[in-house]
Amino acid sequence: MLWPFHIAQLETFSTGSVYVNFVPEYDEERSIGPYGANRPKLEDIKSRVDKLNLFRSNINILPKG
């Protein structure tokens, strides 16, 4: 069986984050993962573009303020 070896090799390409479509919607601890360091920037953009939070599917980024 070689597949465990190949999976282990993929770790070198991993960022340690999660894919946004595979995160439970209300699990805040994990919802930070897919956005990482970009989260504050995305919150600023969300505050300007979507103040009413109309686009809130998947892992929601709340508008600041």
N, C-alpha and C positions, 0 to 999 in steps of 0.2 A: 504494500500500500504506500504509494508515494504522495497522495493528496495532502496528508497532514504536513509533509515537508514543504509543499508548494504554498500552502496557506501561511505557514510560518515565514516564508520569504516575502509575502505581501506586507508584513508588518513594517518593512523598511519604507514603504510608500504611504503608510498611514499617518494621518495628522493627529489621531487620537480623538477626533470629533465624531459626530454622528451625522447621518444623512437626514435632512429635515423631514422627508416624507415617512420616516420610520420612527419618529419620536411620538410618544403619546401626547395628545393635545394639551392636557392639563398638568403635565409633569414638569413643573418650572425648573427643577434642578437640571434636568436633561435638555430643556428647551433652550438654555443658554448655549449649549454645545454647538449646534449647527451654525450659529452666527458668530461665535467667538469674539474677536476684537472688533468686528464690524457692527456689533449690536448698538453701541451708542450712536454711531453714524446713521444706522437704519432707523433708530428712534427719532432722530432729528428730522430725517426725510419724511417719516410717517406723520410727524407733527405738522409739517407744512402741507403735505399732499392729501392726507386722509384724516382730518381732525375728527370726523364723526365715526371713525373706525369701521367703515363699510367693508373694507377688504380685510377680513379677520378669519379666514379659513386657515387650516393647517396650524402651525405654531404662530400664534398671534404676537405681533410686536405692538405694544400699546403706544399711542402717541404720548409724548412728554407733555406735562402740564395739566 
